[in-house]
Amino acid sequence: MKKTEHLFTALYNRRSVRHFKPDPIAPEVLHRIMEAARWAPSGGNGQAHVFGIVTDENTKRALAQAAGGQMWIAEAPVVIACCARLYKPEEESEFSQEVNRLRWGGEAYDWFRSSPDPHHMALLFMNSTPLIPGAYIQLAAAAHGIGSCWVGFLNIAQVSDILQLPNDVRCYYLMPLGYPAEEKRRPRKPLSELTFRDTWNQSWDAAIAYPSFGDLVLRPYQPADEEAWLATWAQVAVTSRAWVVLHHGKPTYKRESLELVAEYNGEIVGFMDVEIESEPGELGYGKDSCCGFIWEFGVRPDHQGEGIAKRLIAAAEEWLSARSIRRMEFWSMDEQAQAYYEHLGMQEMERHWQFYTRLPQDVNQGMREQDKFGLQIAFGTCPIDHLPALKGKYRIREDELEKPLICIGYDYRW
Ligand SMILES: Cc1cc2nc3c(=O)[nH]c(=O)nc-3n(C[C@H](O)[C@H](O)[C@H](O)COP(=O)(O)O)c2cc1C
């Protein structure tokens, strides 16, 4: 995985959480999350942000009351009080004055400064101080699977009193943190509505040219995908009995073939390789017509059940149809895969045993003596009713990891 993908996963998976499990957050995890805030940028590197870590039940309840009675806040094991140190108006640095005059215009700035309580200006101007470090906290929490929610609907004076803050420190936002007890994704406007190019009336074409976060993209495999493809393949292969050989490189094919990957938020989460027979029966079992033979097919375990396999099959179907092929063959020793193919209505064509065995000792001995050929283990197949007979004659491996498995071939037609 490319390093930045961790960040994008956190960005995409973060959402406001308002129901929490009671599970505590480990102090070292919380420390790591707060470190993220420390590395946030701030104007002039002023670092005027300060964060209160609130775990006391009574204090959490009082804060929730001061947040317009949003009592769910007190459910979180930790509430971060996002505060800022206010500057004293009479001590506002020349640089800060210059910045504020430029930003707001001299007239507005003078109007603020003329308030009977000069404190008001600093109170308002420092509102944004905890926002960027707070956003870092949210993302760091999301990266640890911890949910959070900004709380800006609150009485700043009241929460600052509850936290016993000095007058020149105010709490602007609360951020409850905890392991989520709810899953809710809120919709977003399309990127095209949120962007413009150069000047207001022009649209930024790239906004619609590329897939958005959360879109599943099916596309042809490219040589640059090899490392990512193998990493995904390995994750699938260790949880499946479908493969006998280990891949150390992406398999390639002699005949016309389709090598597809399913990509989700920049990561390969599924794959399918189909090779077309030139003559019926060349690769597969069916003899009546050429098939698209499925060599590689899988979906990463954390994305199973999302319809990705179905979409890969549909894409292969379309590609084969364009080549006048109306049939695919799927073979697997994996029971979960077999159940899935049956669920899709595929027809079983054939089944046989596949197993590992040692040769009979006399045969092995003879080969050793004649040819200096030490055959350690063989991989074999036999008809479905034949295994008991072989078991008496050969040393067939029976232990859990190498036990005989039934391989079933399925015919899929459209
Ligand atoms: C500055 C700010 C203040 C917010 N205040 C509250 C709040 O007081 N209560 C609340 O339930 N959610 C609050 N939210 C959360 C938003 O409702 C939420 O971010 C938005 O609906 C988008 O949903 P999402 O974060 O799950 O994508 C606040 C968000 C921001 C950025």
The ligand as a Tripos MOL2 file, in Angstrom:
@<TRIPOS>MOLECULE
LIG
   31    33     1     0     0
SMALL
NO_CHARGES

@<TRIPOS>ATOM
      1 C1        -17.5660   23.5350   13.0720 C.3       1 LIG1
      2 C2        -18.5270   22.3960   13.2050 C.ar      1 LIG1
      3 C3        -19.4420   22.3830   14.2470 C.ar      1 LIG1
      4 C4        -20.3090   21.3020   14.4100 C.ar      1 LIG1
      5 N1        -21.1660   21.2640   15.4830 N.ar      1 LIG1
      6 C5        -21.9680   20.1980   15.6890 C.ar      1 LIG1
      7 C6        -22.8010   20.1160   16.8580 C.ar      1 LIG1
      8 O1        -22.8170   20.9980   17.7050 O.2       1 LIG1
      9 N2        -23.5450   19.0010   17.0160 N.ar      1 LIG1
     10 C7        -23.5370   17.9810   16.1300 C.ar      1 LIG1
     11 O2        -24.2430   16.9840   16.3520 O.2       1 LIG1
     12 N3        -22.7490   17.9950   15.0150 N.ar      1 LIG1
     13 C8        -21.9640   19.0890   14.7770 C.ar      1 LIG1
     14 N4        -21.1260   19.1400   13.6800 N.ar      1 LIG1
     15 C9        -21.0600   17.9570   12.7760 C.3       1 LIG1
     16 C10       -21.7070   18.1700   11.4090 C.3       1 LIG1
     17 O3        -23.1170   18.0890   11.5480 O.3       1 LIG1
     18 C11       -21.1980   17.1020   10.4170 C.3       1 LIG1
     19 O4        -19.8120   17.2560   10.2520 O.3       1 LIG1
     20 C12       -21.8690   17.1940    9.0540 C.3       1 LIG1
     21 O5        -23.2540   16.9500    9.1480 O.3       1 LIG1
     22 C13       -21.2620   16.2010    8.0350 C.3       1 LIG1
     23 O6        -21.3600   14.8700    8.4900 O.3       1 LIG1
     24 P1        -20.0380   13.9610    8.6210 P.3       1 LIG1
     25 O7        -19.0770   14.6900    9.5130 O.co2     1 LIG1
     26 O8        -20.5220   12.6640    9.2260 O.co2     1 LIG1
     27 O9        -19.5140   13.7490    7.2380 O.co2     1 LIG1
     28 C14       -20.2770   20.2190   13.5020 C.ar      1 LIG1
     29 C15       -19.3340   20.2590   12.4500 C.ar      1 LIG1
     30 C16       -18.4770   21.2930   12.3090 C.ar      1 LIG1
     31 C17       -17.4570   21.2580   11.2070 C.3       1 LIG1
@<TRIPOS>BOND
     1     1     2 1
     2     2     3 ar
     3     2    30 ar
     4     3     4 ar
     5     4     5 ar
     6     4    28 ar
     7     5     6 ar
     8     6     7 ar
     9     6    13 1
    10     7     8 2
    11     7     9 ar
    12     9    10 ar
    13    10    11 2
    14    10    12 ar
    15    12    13 ar
    16    13    14 ar
    17    14    15 1
    18    14    28 ar
    19    15    16 1
    20    16    17 1
    21    16    18 1
    22    18    19 1
    23    18    20 1
    24    20    21 1
    25    20    22 1
    26    22    23 1
    27    23    24 1
    28    24    25 2
    29    24    26 1
    30    24    27 1
    31    28    29 ar
    32    29    30 ar
    33    30    31 1
@<TRIPOS>SUBSTRUCTURE
     1 LIG1         1 GROUP 0 **** ****
